Amino acid sequence: MFASPGVVAFSVFNYPIHWYGIIMALSILTGLYVISLIRRKFYASVPADFVLDLAFYVILGGVLGARIYYVLADYAYYSKFPMDALAIWHGGLSIHGAIIGGITVAAIVVKRYKQNFLQVADLLVYGLVVGQIIGRWGNFFNSEAFGLPCSLPWKLFIPKESRPVEFYNVDFFHPTFLYESLISIFIFFILFFVVRKLAKGKDGVIFFSYMMMYGVSRIFVESIRIDSVLNLMGLPIAVWVSVLFLIIGAVGVSTICKQSEKHVQI
């Protein structure tokens, strides 16, 4: 059984330091460390100073994208309480928004520095996945991103104030944050030990493979989660965006592989 110890880790001069912020910082720093290790061994042609500069802008774009996406998805609430849009320590960072924001900024910066976008995207994906593995635990401390009622040994206790009205008398739920963290570990190993070896000389395959795998995994997780902030035609917005990621990933991998085959034939 899981039960969050609370949202505040400790205080500094009466200023609360939230677990969510600590987890987000840890996920970013670990992701950067993994990127640096993988760059050194497999992407030495990508300048280290460029990666460091790019990381700053991508992180900024990712955080802004994550928050903007979430606020827009829950516009009904934030239109009434606009100042809450700045309170990211309360949670509300969408991974879909982070990916969209990060990719957009990366494309702009990579073009400016005249680097290979697909090669750089392959490298950055490793840090992104590691960030997801760790970052999802921020949801644990905020008692959010949980699923349907659950009676399994790994059930998650959610305090009454964090439960949906219709489940107010239910104590335990599926820890979908944990499911996504574990799935992200699986995705990382598949990308690093399988896709990387099969995709040698095919820049972009790792990135687009991630898009496919995360799209599929998130569709599964969303079938259990009960905290969607926006539904379209009866489905959470996260499902629609995940389907889009899946399609983009499939088209990207297919296109790159076909182009590679043409070059081999020539």
C-alpha positions as CSV (number, residue, x, y, z in Angstrom):
1,M,0.0,0.0,0.0
2,F,1.2,3.5,-0.9
3,A,0.4,6.7,1.1
4,S,2.0,10.1,0.4
5,P,3.8,11.7,3.4
6,G,2.5,15.1,2.3
7,V,3.3,17.9,-0.2
8,V,5.9,19.8,1.9
9,A,9.3,18.3,2.5
10,F,10.7,21.0,4.8
11,S,10.8,24.7,5.3
12,V,13.6,27.3,4.9
13,F,13.0,30.5,6.8
14,N,9.3,29.6,7.0
15,Y,9.2,29.1,3.2
16,P,7.8,25.7,2.4
17,I,9.9,23.5,0.0
18,H,7.6,21.2,-1.8
19,W,8.4,17.6,-2.7
20,Y,7.0,18.2,-6.2
21,G,9.6,20.9,-6.8
22,I,12.4,18.6,-5.4
23,I,11.3,15.7,-7.6
24,M,11.1,17.9,-10.7
25,A,14.6,19.4,-10.1
26,L,16.0,15.9,-9.5
27,S,14.4,14.6,-12.7
28,I,15.9,17.4,-14.8
29,L,19.4,17.1,-13.3
30,T,19.4,13.3,-13.7
31,G,18.1,13.6,-17.3
32,L,20.9,16.0,-18.1
33,Y,23.5,13.7,-16.6
34,V,22.2,10.8,-18.7
35,I,22.3,12.9,-21.8
36,S,25.9,13.9,-21.1
37,L,27.0,10.3,-20.6
38,I,25.2,9.1,-23.8
39,R,26.5,12.0,-25.9
40,R,30.1,11.3,-24.8
41,K,29.9,7.6,-25.9
42,F,27.5,7.6,-28.9
43,Y,27.0,11.2,-30.1
44,A,30.5,12.6,-29.9
45,S,29.9,14.6,-33.1
46,V,27.4,16.7,-31.2
47,P,29.3,19.5,-29.5
48,A,29.1,19.3,-25.7
49,D,28.7,23.1,-25.3
50,F,25.9,23.1,-27.8
51,V,24.1,20.4,-25.8
52,L,24.5,22.4,-22.6
53,D,23.1,25.6,-24.3
54,L,20.3,23.6,-25.9
55,A,19.4,21.9,-22.6
56,F,18.7,25.3,-21.0
57,Y,16.3,26.4,-23.7
58,V,14.6,23.0,-24.0
59,I,14.0,22.8,-20.2
60,L,12.5,26.3,-20.2
61,G,10.4,25.5,-23.2
62,G,9.3,22.2,-21.7
63,V,8.3,23.7,-18.4
64,L,6.4,26.5,-20.0
65,G,4.8,24.1,-22.5
66,A,3.8,21.8,-19.7
67,R,2.1,24.5,-17.7
68,I,0.4,26.3,-20.6
69,Y,-1.0,23.0,-21.8
70,Y,-2.4,22.1,-18.4
71,V,-3.8,25.6,-17.8
72,L,-5.5,25.6,-21.2
73,A,-6.9,22.1,-20.6
74,D,-8.4,23.3,-17.3
75,Y,-9.3,26.8,-18.5
76,A,-12.6,26.7,-16.7
77,Y,-10.8,26.7,-13.3
78,Y,-7.9,29.0,-14.2
79,S,-10.1,31.6,-15.8
80,K,-11.6,32.1,-12.3
81,F,-8.3,31.8,-10.4
82,P,-5.7,33.1,-12.8
83,M,-3.0,33.6,-10.2
84,D,-3.1,29.8,-9.5
85,A,-1.6,29.4,-13.0
86,L,1.7,30.3,-11.5
87,A,1.6,27.9,-8.7
88,I,3.4,25.0,-10.4
89,W,4.4,23.6,-7.0
90,H,0.8,22.4,-6.6
91,G,1.3,20.2,-9.6
92,G,-0.2,20.6,-13.0
93,L,2.7,20.0,-15.4
94,S,1.5,18.1,-18.5
95,I,4.1,15.8,-20.0
96,H,2.4,16.2,-23.4
97,G,2.8,19.9,-23.1
98,A,6.4,19.5,-22.0
99,I,7.2,17.4,-25.0
100,I,5.5,19.8,-27.4
101,G,7.2,22.8,-25.9
102,G,10.6,21.1,-25.7
103,I,10.5,19.9,-29.3
104,T,9.4,23.3,-30.6
105,V,12.2,25.1,-28.8
106,A,14.7,22.4,-29.7
107,A,13.8,22.7,-33.4
108,I,14.4,26.5,-33.3
109,V,17.7,26.3,-31.5
110,V,19.0,23.4,-33.6
111,K,18.3,25.2,-36.8
112,R,20.0,28.3,-35.5
113,Y,23.1,26.3,-34.6
114,K,22.9,24.3,-37.9
115,Q,22.9,20.9,-36.2
116,N,21.1,17.7,-37.2
117,F,17.7,17.9,-35.6
118,L,16.9,14.2,-35.7
119,Q,20.2,13.2,-34.3
120,V,19.9,15.7,-31.5
121,A,16.3,14.6,-30.9
122,D,17.5,11.0,-30.5
123,L,20.0,12.1,-27.9
124,L,17.5,14.3,-25.9
125,V,14.9,11.5,-25.8
126,Y,17.0,9.5,-23.3
127,G,17.0,12.4,-20.9
128,L,13.3,12.9,-21.4
129,V,12.5,9.3,-20.5
130,V,14.7,9.4,-17.4
131,G,13.0,12.6,-16.4
132,Q,9.6,10.9,-16.7
133,I,10.8,7.9,-14.7
134,I,11.6,10.2,-11.8
135,G,9.2,13.1,-12.4
136,R,6.1,11.0,-12.1
137,W,6.9,10.5,-8.4
138,G,6.0,14.2,-7.9
139,N,2.4,13.1,-8.5
140,F,2.7,10.7,-5.6
141,F,3.6,13.5,-3.1
142,N,0.8,15.7,-4.5
143,S,-1.8,12.8,-4.4
144,E,-2.6,13.3,-8.1
145,A,-2.5,11.3,-11.3
146,F,-4.2,8.3,-9.7
147,G,-6.6,5.8,-11.3
148,L,-9.8,3.9,-10.6
149,P,-10.5,2.3,-7.1
150,C,-8.1,-0.5,-6.4
151,S,-7.8,-3.3,-3.9
152,L,-4.5,-4.8,-5.1
153,P,-1.5,-5.0,-2.8
154,W,0.1,-1.9,-4.4
155,K,-3.0,0.3,-3.9
156,L,-2.6,4.0,-3.3
157,F,-4.3,5.8,-0.4
158,I,-5.7,9.2,-1.5
159,P,-6.8,11.7,1.2
160,K,-10.4,12.8,1.0
161,E,-9.6,16.3,-0.1
162,S,-7.9,15.0,-3.2
163,R,-10.6,12.5,-4.3
164,P,-13.2,13.1,-7.0
165,V,-16.6,13.7,-5.6
166,E,-18.0,10.5,-6.9
167,F,-15.2,8.5,-5.1
168,Y,-15.3,10.5,-1.9
169,N,-15.9,7.3,0.2
170,V,-13.3,5.3,-1.5
171,D,-9.9,5.1,0.1
172,F,-7.6,3.3,-2.3
173,F,-6.9,3.8,-6.0
174,H,-4.6,2.6,-8.8
175,P,-1.2,4.3,-8.6
176,T,-1.1,5.2,-12.3
177,F,1.8,7.5,-11.7
178,L,3.8,4.4,-10.7
179,Y,2.6,2.5,-13.8
180,E,3.8,5.3,-16.0
181,S,7.1,5.4,-14.2
182,L,7.7,1.7,-14.6
183,I,6.6,1.8,-18.2
184,S,9.1,4.6,-18.8
185,I,11.9,2.4,-17.4
186,F,10.8,-0.3,-20.0
187,I,10.8,2.3,-22.8
188,F,14.3,3.5,-21.8
189,F,15.7,0.0,-22.0
190,I,14.0,-0.8,-25.3
191,L,15.3,2.4,-26.8
192,F,18.9,2.0,-25.5
193,F,19.4,-1.7,-25.9
194,V,17.2,-2.6,-28.9
195,V,16.2,0.4,-31.0
196,R,19.6,2.1,-30.8
197,K,21.4,-0.9,-32.2
198,L,18.8,-1.5,-34.9
199,A,18.7,2.1,-36.0
200,K,22.4,2.7,-36.6
201,G,22.8,5.3,-39.3
202,K,19.1,6.2,-39.2
203,D,18.8,9.5,-37.3
204,G,15.4,10.0,-35.8
205,V,14.3,6.4,-35.4
206,I,14.9,6.5,-31.6
207,F,13.0,9.8,-31.3
208,F,10.0,8.6,-33.3
209,S,10.1,5.2,-31.6
210,Y,9.7,6.9,-28.3
211,M,6.7,8.9,-29.7
212,M,5.1,5.6,-30.6
213,M,5.8,3.8,-27.4
214,Y,4.8,6.7,-25.1
215,G,1.7,7.2,-27.1
216,V,0.6,3.6,-26.7
217,S,1.6,3.5,-23.0
218,R,-0.3,6.7,-22.2
219,I,-3.4,5.5,-23.9
220,F,-3.3,2.5,-21.6
221,V,-2.7,4.6,-18.5
222,E,-5.5,7.0,-19.4
223,S,-7.9,4.0,-19.6
224,I,-7.4,3.7,-15.8
225,R,-6.9,7.3,-14.7
226,I,-9.9,9.3,-13.5
227,D,-8.5,12.8,-13.2
228,S,-8.7,14.1,-16.8
229,V,-9.1,17.9,-16.8
230,L,-10.7,18.0,-20.3
231,N,-12.6,15.5,-22.3
232,L,-13.3,15.6,-26.0
233,M,-16.1,13.4,-27.5
234,G,-16.0,11.3,-24.4
235,L,-12.3,10.7,-24.3
236,P,-9.6,12.5,-22.2
237,I,-7.6,15.1,-24.2
238,A,-4.5,13.1,-23.2
239,V,-5.8,10.2,-25.3
240,W,-6.2,12.3,-28.4
241,V,-2.8,13.8,-28.1
242,S,-1.3,10.3,-27.4
243,V,-2.9,9.0,-30.6
244,L,-1.4,12.0,-32.5
245,F,2.0,11.1,-31.0
246,L,1.6,7.5,-32.1
247,I,0.7,8.5,-35.6
248,I,3.6,11.0,-35.9
249,G,6.0,8.3,-34.5
250,A,4.8,5.6,-36.9
251,V,5.0,7.9,-39.9
252,G,8.4,9.2,-38.9
253,V,9.9,5.7,-38.4
254,S,8.4,4.5,-41.7
255,T,9.6,7.4,-43.6
256,I,13.2,7.2,-42.3
257,C,13.4,3.4,-43.0
258,K,12.1,3.9,-46.5
259,Q,14.6,6.6,-47.2
260,S,17.4,4.4,-45.8
261,E,16.3,1.5,-48.1
262,K,16.4,3.8,-51.1
263,H,19.9,4.9,-50.3
264,V,21.1,1.3,-49.9
265,Q,19.5,0.4,-53.3
266,I,21.2,3.3,-55.0
